Amino acid sequence: MKKSVKVLAAFACLSVFLFNSCSEKKVTLKMWESDGPERQFMEWAAAEYKKSHPNIEIIYEPVGSPDARAKIELDGPAGVGADVFVAPHDHVGALVAGGHVLPVEDTSFINDFVDAAKVAGTYDGKLYGYPLAIETYALFYNKDIIKNPPKTWDEVVEYAKTWNDKSQNKYALVWGVGNAYYSYMFMSAYGTSLFGPNGSDKSQHGINAPATIKGLQYFQDLRKKILDVPSADLSDDFCNSSFEEGKAPMIITGPWKISDFSKTVKNFGITTLPGFGDGKPATSFSGVRIAFVSAYSEHPAEAQDFAKFLMSKACLEKRFEFTAQIPPRKDITITDPLSNGILSQAAYAFPMPTIPQMGTYWSAMGSAYGGIWDGDNVKQDLDAAAAAMEAAN
């Protein structure tokens, strides 16, 4: 009997030793996230995580969140992709359909998050992502130039009459007109909801609906009234520098620029987007930045644990310090007036649809917005975009 007990005890010790050895094996995880403030946060997070997980090395590679999906589709199967990567929530449908990401195994944490974050990370009834930030775009304005920002686009037009000077590249308001993210506000101006009221019906794309045509006609007319610049020239660099240099007292952008502008613009505020005369701000797209675990990871358990660490309360509070991107946790309170300007617009935002057809929206409507701004026939361009959407179905 005593011999048996000793054998069992020895076996138990060996099991513990093997378990500890396995749990302490050296693991390297690759992390993709955007450059800039996001990089600073991610490097901090990697160092912080290593304090309690000394066997895990986190390698950071700068990959813009909008580019991560296309990159994982190529690099993942080749064995050189990230273990954890950040992408906008509207990519979840395509990522799941392509078999590129793993579902979340322990979903108990999601009750700590706002409803929009729950919806954003879910596809076909399963949770696939770890939410990091909720965002939309809004109207940034230079308080030293314009005290009372316009409430409607008609007011923007009136202000432009007193400010604009094309010879000096002075324009009242700048934004990336050909960007299908920002200019969705004109598609939705008169009641269109992309893919139906819930954003989930591919047959209700609404791209060439009468209300969309009306909204894009208004959009096209704005060029000669407030921003007579070709769409290709309205790059991020042009728009950002115009605002920073005081040539444009207003810009439409998102919370990712708060940190940068805080260093270059002395006194700016953020408020809701100009509306279309019905008393409400324009409808923007809202999005959630999500950390995904790659289906190609050789260390899925460790990758999931690190992703879960990234959206802990302490981490998201720190992420907000670095990036000014709004945490989607219900137990974090934001008092910063700039971030609250973003939150004010979020109340009028439409969550970007997650169905795979969003990929066609970005390409087809990105081309349409640019062409329409530059003088194309509105209906013809929208009909072509609608045909592309229907062909992709």
N, C-alpha and C positions, 0 to 999 in steps of 0.2 A: 504493500500500500504506500509506504513512505517513498519507495523508488518511483512509483507511478506519479506521486505528487511532485517529486523533483523533476521528472521528465516533463510533466505538464507546465511546471513553473519555468523550466528552461525554454520550452516551446513558446510560452507567453512572452518571455523576455526577447526571444528571437523575433517574434511577430512585431513587437513594439519597435525593436531596432530597425527591422525592415520597413515598417510604416514611416518611421521618422526619417529614414534614409531617403525613401521615395518622396516624402513631403518636402524634404530639404534639397532635392535635386536642383541643380543649376538650370534655370529656365531663362530664355531671352524672348521677350515680347516686343513686336514692332508696333508702333502707334502712329497713325496718320491723323493730323489735325492741321488746320490753317496756320499760316505764318502770322507773325505780329503778336498782339496781346495773347491770342490763344496759345501760341508757342510758349510764351512766358509762363502761362498757367500750367501747361502740360509738363514743362520741365520741372516746375515746382511739385506737381502732383507725383511725377515719377520718383523724385527724390524722397518725398514724404512717404510714399507707398513702400519704398525700399527699406525704410526704417523698421517696419514690422515684417517685411518679407525680404530679408537680406539675400536670399537665394534667387531672387527674380530681378533681372536686369530689363529696364524699359528703354528701348531705342526709339527716339522720336524722329520722324521724317515729315517735313512740311508738305502737305497735300491739301489744297483748298477743298473745303467741304463739298462744294458743288461738283468737284472733279473726282471725288473719291469713288463714286459708283463705277464710272467708266474705267478707272484704274484697277479696281479690285476685279472687275470682269476679265481683265487681261492678266494682271499680275498674280491673282489668286490661284488659278489653275497652273501657272508656271512655277508656283512654289516660292515666289518672292514678294507676295503681298503682305499687308498688315495683318496682325492678329486682332487688333481693335482699330476701328476707324470711325470718324465722325462725318455724317452726311445729313442733308436736310430730310425731314420726315417724308416728303413727297416721293422720295426714292424707294421707300420701303416695299411697295408693290413689285417693282421691277427687280429689286434685290432678292425678294422671296421667290418670285417666279423663276428667276435664274438659278436658284439654289446657292446663292452666294453668302447668306447669313444664317446664323443659328438662332432658334427661338430661345427666349429667356426661360430658364428652368424654374427659378424661384421668383414668383411674381408678387410676393407679399409686399414689397416695397412700394408698389405703384399707388397704393392708397394714400401715400404721403404727397402725391402730386396732383396738380390741377387737372380737371377733366380733359382739357385740350391736350395735355401731355399723354394721358392714357390713350386717347383716340389716335394721336399721331404715331405712336409706336406699335399700334395694333393693325394686323392685316389678316383678313379671313378668320377673325376670332382668336388669333394668337398674338401674344406680345413678342416683339422681336428686338426692341430697342431700349436703351437706357437714356432717358431724356436729360439734357444738359442745360438748355436755354430755350426760352420762348421769345419770339421776336416778330416784329412787323416793321414796316417803314412808316415814316411820318414826316412832318414838315419841320425842318431845322431852320431857324432864322437868327440873323445877327441883330441882337437887341440894340446895338449902337447905331444901327442904320434904320431899322424898322421897329417901331414900338408896338404896334398892334398888327399882328400878322393877319392876312386875309382869311375870311371864313369860307369864301366861295371862289371858284375859278373866274367868275366875272369880276370879282374884286382884284384878283391877280392881274387880269387884263388892264384894269384901270390903273393899278400901281405901275405896271410896265410902261404906260404912256409917259410917266414922269421920271422913270429911272433908265430905261434902255438907251444904249448908245452903241450901235453895232461897230462903229469905227474903233471903239475902245474895248470891245468884247464885254460890254456891260449888259447883263440880262437880269431881269427881276428874279427869275426862278429857273434853276437848272436841275435836270435829272437825265438818266439814261433812257431816252424815249424809245429806243429799240429793244430795251430789256423787257421781256415778257413777264417778268416778276413785277416791276414797278408799274408798267402801263396797263396791267390788268384792271386798274381802277377805272379806266375808260370803257373797257368791255363790260364792266359791271355797273356803269354809271346809271343806266336806265332799267335795271332789273334783271339782267342776265346773271345766272349762277353757273359757272363752269361745271359740266357734268351733273346738272340738276341741283336741287336745294341741299342735298347731302354730299355732293361731290363724288358720287359713287356709281352713276349711271352713264356708261360710255355713249349710249344712244342720245343723251341729252347734252351734247357738247356745247350747243348754243353759239358756236363760233360765227355763224353767218345769220343769226336771228335778227329780226328787225330792230330790236333794242340794242344789239351789239353794233349794227350798222350806224345807228343814230349816235351812239357813244363815240365811235371811231371817226365819224364825220366831225364831231365837236373837237376831238383830239387833233385832227388834221388842221382845222381852222386855227388852232392855237399857235401854229408855227409862225405865221406872219404877224401874229398879235403879241407874242411874248418871248419867242425863242427861235429866231430865224437862223438856225444852224443845221446843216445836214446831220442826219441821224448818226452816220459813221463818225462824225467829229465829236459827238457828245459822249466821249469816253469817261470812265471813272476818273482818270487823271484830270481831264479838262473840267469836269464838274466840281471835283474836290478842290482843285486849285482856285477855281473861280470863287468858291465860297471862302476859302482861306485868305485870299487876297482882297476880299471885300468887293469884288466886281459883281458878284451875285449875292444879294442879301438873303436869299433863300435857296435851299436845296432839299430835294426829297431823297432820303437815304435811311439807314437803319441804325440800331444801337451799336453795331460793330464800329461805327465811326465816332462814337462819343469820346473814346479815349484819345484818338488822334486829334480831333478838333479841340479838345480841351487844352492841347499844347500849342495850338496855332491860332485859335480864335478867342479873343479876350472875353467876350460876353455873348453867349448864344443861348437860345431856348429851344424847346421842342414842343410842338403842339400837333393837333389833329390835322389831317389833310384837308385842303379846300374841297367843299362839296359842290353839288350841281344845282343848287337853288331850292332844295327841299328841306333845308334846315339841318341836314345831317352831313357829317364828314363823308368823303368818298370811301368806298369799300376797298380796303387793301387785302393782299394775301397775308395770312399769318403762317408762321412756320415754327417748328421745334427742331433744334439741333439735337441729333441723337447719336449716341455711341453704339455701334454695332460690333458684334463679334463675328469674325469671318468664319465661314464654313470650312475654310481651307487651313485653319490654324492647327498646328500640331500640339498645341497646349490649350485646348478649349476651356478646361476648368480654371486654369490660371487667368486666361483672358477674360472670362466671365467675372471672376472675382475682382480683377482690376477695373473692369467697366462699371461694376457695381460700386466700387470705391469712388469712382469719379463723380457719381451723382449722389453721394452722401451729403448730408446737411453742411458739414464742415468744408467739404470740397467745393460745393456750389457757392457757398458764401465767399470763399477765396477766389473762385472763378469770377464772380461778380466784381471783386476788387480789381482783378487784372483786366477784364474785358468789358465791364459795364453791361454784359448781356444778362438778361433778367432770368433768375432761377425759377423753374416751374414748380418748385416745392411749396406746399401750402404753409409750411412752418417757417418760412423765411419772409420777413417784412422788408419792403423797400421804401426808404424815405427820401432817396435822391430825387429831386424835382425833374431832372432830365429823363431818368428812367420812367418816372411817372407820366411824362409826356408820351413815351412809347406805349405805356399801358393804357393811356386814354384812347389812343388810336386802335389798340388791340380789341377794344370793345366793339369796334365797327369792322373788324377783320373777318375774312372768310378763310378757314383753314385750307391750305393747299391740298387738293385731292391726292390720295395715295395710290389710286389705281394705275396700272402700268401705262395707260394711255397718256399720262402726264408727260411722258417723254416726247410724244408727238406734239403736244401743246407747246412745249418750249421751243422746239425747232420750227414748227409751222407758224406759230404766232410771233416768234421773234423776228422772223423774216417779214411777216405781214405788218407789224407795228413800224418797223423801219421803212418799209416801202410806202406805207400810207403817209407817214410823216413827210416823206420826200415827194409826195404828190401823186402817187398811184391812185387808180380808181378804187375807192373803198370797198365796194361790193365785190369787185373782181378779185381783189386780194383776199378778202374773207371767204369767198367761195372756194378759192384755191386752197386756203388753209383748211377749210371744212372737208374738202375732197381728200386732202392728205390724211386728216384724222380718220375719215371713214375707210380709207384704203388700209390704214394701219390696223383696223379692228379685225 
